[in-house]
C-alpha cells in the first residue's frame, strides 16, 4: 500500500484468540491514527475457512497479523510492540 500501512488479520469465526486480537488491533490502530491523523491504515480480515492455502499455512498459528504483507506476530498481539512497529513503518 503506497504511503500507508496495510494490516491483515488472519483468523476464523469462533476463535477466542482471534476475537482478542481484533480488540487489541482496533484499540492500537485507533490510538495510532488519533496521534497521527495523516497516517493511512487499512485493516483487512481473512478467514482461513475461506481459503485452503491460508488454512494450510496458518491453521496452527491463528490469529496471524501481517503488516504490509510481512509477518508481525501470531497467537497473541502485544499492543506496545504493534504500536512500535506501526510507528517505525510510518517513520521509514
C-alpha angles and dihedrals in degrees: 000000000000114000093352147072124256116199120191121196113197117196144107139252116276094026108132092199089053090053090049090048091051091053093050092044092050092049095048094045090049093050091044095051092043089057093042108034092176092057117107114214124174121189120200125183122210125192117216089209089066096050124049093197092054090046092051092048102040109019093115096040106052131171095050124180120203123188113203088342096308125113111258102167147322138213099014129026118221104211095207093049091048092050090050091050093049090050092048091048092051094045093048 
